[in-house]
Amino acid sequence: MTLSRRGLLAAGSAMGALAATAAGPGTASAADRERGAGHGGVRTGFDRLAADGYRLLAGQKVGIVTNPTGITSDVRHIVDVMHPDDRVDLTAVFGPEHGFRGTAQAGGSEGRYDDPATGLPVYDTYLKSGQPLADIFTTSGVDTVVFDIQDAGARFYTYIWTLYDCMEAAALAGKRFVVLDRPNPVTGRAALGPVLDPAFASFVGRREISQAHGMTVAELALLFNEEFLADRPVELDVVKMSGWRRADFFDATGLPWVPPSPNMPTPETAVVYSGTCLFEGTNLSEGRGTTRPFELLGAEGIDHRWAAAANALDLPGVAFREAYFAPTFSKFQGKTVGGVQVHVQDRESFDPVRTGIALLVTARKTWSGFAWRADNAIDRLSGNTRVRTMIDAGADTDEVVGAWSADLAAFRKIRREHLLYR
């Protein structure tokens, strides 16, 4: 791969950052280490781009793929910051699922409109890919497409596939692509869970990455470009963060949290999400319509036996409380259901994917009404048929988790080649 497709903007010049890239993934310069000393001092890719006077975007008509999470440390939206700044020519905005300003629920978007605050045209990217999305970039008249969205760290969180689709479409349209990095809120320590089988590719998993990927969006962009878009890579630059360490959870960054989607209200939601989102593939509520989505799970007819069975597994870092709740929308709207609340007690030892599998196994064993969704959505979420078929066959948690060990080891090896931070 040539350095022109892997630019990194540093505190000095863009060329200086490219030289840092050549030192190898995960290597930090002395200046980066100095800027990153201690917790609470993370500067996002946008912060560093703006501090450098937007030189990476000089002379370009710029469009940006973003949503409400695209904010500065003082909670101003980056579009509102960039629009009046003469140093950057921002001409278009592209909205993902939930929309640019975040007005749509899951499975929705805002459509095409002119943003009332800035007058900028906003184009809808949701569920668009390939040539149709490339045509939108061409129609917008931009030279460079910038991506800045907070991810949640799970394969089935759709923003990373908006990233993938936009990179592919930008290459088709002959546009340059720039990714402004933000933290993985659940750390970047490890990849966990099953790797997607390409036969189950969908918008909740386009390509072969693990269920919890342990990467930032810039690292994913590098991986996508080199591993999955190699036949037609996009002209790619990424702007690193400074001050972020792979072991940092979001609350260590000092950055403000904006819900990336309506059912991701807190960083704590993201901690459990890569495991408990699997319940979207069942007839149980995954907690949508409550104040604790993905932490509360349940259905009519479930009682104390589920929490007792889950606690008996003595899973590291987590305990389960018998819980009753009434969702205000989604499954069991307005009905009181029984189930569990997931209480993470030690984030360092907690394994969200293993925990999600354990909860599926124990739910099926303790509640006679357990069922998968008729469309087998669980196969798209887990990326394979093995989770469903093994649990149906009576496999325990260790057996299900062990079934993906070889695939996960292979992905971890590929992943290491694209890591940018220590």
N, C-alpha and C positions, 0 to 999 in steps of 0.2 A: 504494500500500500504506500502511496506517495504522501508526503507530508501535506500537500495542498488539500488532501481530503481529510486531514486530521489536525486542523489548526487549533491551538489552545491560546487564548488571550491571557497574557500575564500582566503584572503590574507595569512592566515596561512596554516594549514593543511586541507586536504579534510575532515577529520573527524570533524574538527571544523565547517566547513560549513554545514555538515550534521546536526549537533546540531542546527545550526541556522534555518535550514529548519523545524525542529520539533517545533519551536516556532510558526509556522503558516504562511500562505500565506500573503505576503505584509509586514511582520515584518522585520525590518532592524536592524542589530546589531549596537552598538556604532561605531565600526570600519568602517562599511559600511557608516554610516551617516557622519563620519568625512571625508572619501574619497570622498563622493558624494556632499560635500558642494559647493553650487554655480553652475552656468551654465557653459557650455563649458569644463567640466572636466570629460566627460564620457570615461570610459575605457571599451572596448568591451570584450566579453567572450574570444576572442583570445588573446587580450592584457594581460588579467589576467592569462590565461593558460601559455603563454610564460614567463611572469614574475615569475611564480612559477616553471619554469624549466621543463615544460611539465610532471610534476610528475603524473598527472592523466592518462597519456598514457605510462608510463614506462613499458618496457618489452613487448609491444604490436606492432604487425605490423599494421600500420595505413593506412586507405584509407580515403579520404576526398571528400565530396560532396560540390562543391563550384563553383563560377563563378567570373567574374571580380569584384564583390562587396566584395570579401573576401580579404580585404586589411588592412594594419596597419595604424596608424594615420599619418605616413609619406609616405603613398601611395605605399608601397611595397606590392606585392601580398603575401599572407600568405604561399602559396605553395613554392614560391621562397625563403621565409624566413626559412621555416621548412626543406626543402630538404637538405641543406648543414649542418644542425645542428645535431650533433652526439647525442643529448639528446632525439631525437625523430626519430623513424624508419618509415618514410613516404614512402610507397611502391606503392600507387595507387591513382588516381584521378577519380572522377565520375562527369560527366558533365550533367546538367539539360537542359531544353529548352534554346535555344540560345547558348548553349555550355559553356565549361569551360572558354575559353578565350573570349567568347562573339562574335563570328564571324557570327552567324546565326540570321536571322530575326524571327519574330513571327511564330510559328508553325514549327520551324526547329531546328536542333541540329548539332553537329560536327561529330558524329559517333565515331568509335573506331580508335585511333591513338596513337602514342608516342609523348609526348610533346617535341617540339624542345629545349625549354629552360632548361629542367631538365632531359629529357630522360624517365620520368615516364610514365607508361601506363595510358591512359585516356579512360575510359569506358563510354558509352552513356547510361544514365538512362531515357531519354525522352520517355514518353508513355509506359514505362515498369513498371510492378508491379507484386506482387505475386511471384510465384515460378520462372518465368523467370528472375526477378530482383534478387531474392535470389541466383539463379545460377551464376549470374554475380559476386555477392559478394564472393561466394565460389570459383569461378575461379580466382579471384584476389588474393586470399591467405591472405587477411587481417584478423586480429582478431577483430579490432574495426573500426567502421565507424563513422566518424566525419562529422557534418553538420555545414556549416558556409556560409549563404547567406542572403543578405539584402532583407527583405520583403517590400511590399508597403501598407499593412494593409487592403487589400480587399480579400473577400473570393474567387473571381475568378482570383486572381493572382496566377499562377500555382506553384510557388516555395513552398508554404506551403503544397501542395498536393504531390510534390516531397518528402518533409519531411515525410509526412504520409506514402507514398508508401515505402520509404526507411526504415522507422521504422518497418513496417510490414514485409518487405523482410528480414531485419536483424534478426528479431525474427525467421523467418522460417529457416534462414541459421545458427542460433546459434551464431550470432555476437553481440558484445556489441555496444551500440550506444551513442554518445556524441554530444550534441548540444551546440554550442558556440553562445551566445546571442548577438543580435544587436537591436538597438532601433526600435520601431514602428515609422516611420517617421511622422505620423499624430497624434501622442500621443496615450496613452493607457487609455484615460479617460472613454470611453463609447463604448458599443456595439450598433450598429445602423442597421436598415433595416430588411428585411425578413430573417427568418431562413430557410435553405435549407430543402425542402421536399425530403426524400430519393428517391422518385420515379424519381427525376431529377438529380440524382448523375452522375457526369462526371468529367473530369480532371479540369474543372473550378469550382468544388465543390463536393468533395467526401462525406462529412459528414455534420451533422446538426449543422452548426455554422451560425452566422448572416453575412449579406453582408459586413459590416464593423465590424471586430471582436474586435478591441481595445486591442489586445494582442501582446506580442513579440513572436518570434519563439520558445523560450524556454518554455514560458507559454503554447503555443499551443501544444508543444511536450508532456508536462505533461497532458494536457487535453486529447489529442489523446490516450495516453497510458492508462489512467485510465477510460475514458468514452467509447472509441471506439475500443480499442485493448485489453480490459480486459481479454478476453478469452485466448489470447496468447500475453501478453505484452513483449516488448523488455527490455533487461537489459539497463536501461537508466540513464545517468548522464547529467546534464545541468550545464554549467558554466555561472553564472550570470554576468551582467555588474556591474560596480560601477558608481555612479554619475548620473544615469538616473532617472528622475522622470516622473510619468505618464502623467503630463501635458505638458511635453516638446515636441515641434515640433523639426524636425531634425536640424534646424538652431541653436537651443539652445545647441546642444550637443558638438560643436567644432570639430566634425568628418568630414572628407572629403566625399562628395557625389560622388558616381560612379553610372551612370545609371544602374539600375538592369536589364533593357531590353532596346532595341533600342527606344521604344516609351514611356519611363519613364525618360525623360532627366533631370528633376529637381525635387527637393522636392515639389515644387508648383504643379507639375503634380499629385503627389500622393495625395495632399489635395483634389482634385476634383475627382480623378479616381474612387473611390468606388461608385460614383453616375453616372457620365457621361459615364462610360464604358458600361452602359446599352444600349447606342446607337449602340454598335456593333450588337445588336439584331434587328436593324431597317435598312431601306434603306437610312438613312442619314449617312454622313461621321462623324466619331468620331474624325476627325482631324489627323488621320494617314497620313503621307506624308506632314505634315506641321511642323513648328518649335514649335507649341503649341498643340501637341496631347492631346485630352480629354478636352482641354480648348476651342478649336474651334470646332463648330458643325454646319453642314449645308448640303444643297442639292440644286440642280438646281431648280429654281422656288420659293425658299423661299425669302421673302423680310423683310422689317422693322417691319411687324406686329408681327412676333414671339418675337423679343426682347421687343416690347412694351407690349405684353401680359404677358411675364415672369416678367418684371419689375413691372407690375400692381399688382402682387401677394405680393410685398413688403417682400420678403423672407429675413430672418436675415443674415447679413454678406456678401451679394453678390449683384452684379449688372450685367446687361447683355447689351453688346454693339452690335448693328447691325454690322455685319462683312461680308466681302467677301474674299474668298481665293481660291487658285487653288492647290489641293493636287498633290504632285509629284509622289505618288504611292497610292495603295489601291483604295477605292471608289472614283469615279469621277476624276481619274488620268488625269491631264492636263487640266481639265475643271474648269472654274470659277463658284463657288457656293456661295449662300447666306446663312446666318445663324446668329449665335451669338458667341461672345466670352464671356466666364465666367470670371468675375473679382471678386475674393474673396477679400473683403475689411476688414473683421474682422474674422479671423480664429477661434476665441474663440466661436463665436455664429453661425458660418456657419455649416449647416447640409448637408453633401454631398449627402446622400441618398435621403432625402426629396427634395433637389434641383434637383437631377436627375429625380425623379418622376414628379416634377412640369414641367420640361422641356419636358418630354414625353407628358404630358397632354396638354400643350400649343402648342407644335408642331403639334399634331394631330388636334387640334381645328383651327389652323391658316393656315395650309398648306394642301390642298386637296390631295396632292400626298403622304402623309404619309402612310407607310406600314411597317409591321413587316417582318423580313426575313422569307422566305418560310419554312425554317426548324424549325421555332419557337425557334431560339437560345435565344430569350428573356427569355423563360421559364427556360433554363439552367442557364442563368446569374442571374436571380432574384430568382431562386430556387423553382419556383412554377408557376401555371397558373394564379394566381389571378391578378398579375400586368397587364398582357396582357388583360385578359377578362374584368377586371373592367374598364380599360381605354377605351377599345372598347365599353363598355356599357355606357360611358359618365360620369364615376365617376370623382370627382375632387380630388385634391391632398390630402386633409385631409382624404377623404374616403379610398383612396388606402393605405395611411400610417397607418391608424387606423386598417386596416385588419390584420396586423401582430403583433399587440401589445401584445397579450397573448403569442404567440410563443416567441417573443423577451424577455418578462419578464422571461419566464422559462429558456431561454438560459443564460440570465444575472445572474441568480441564480447559475447555474452550473459554469459559467465562473469565478465567484468570488472565488471559491474554489481553483483555479489554478494560481492566480496572485502572483507574486514574489516581486513586487515593490510597494512602498507606492504611 
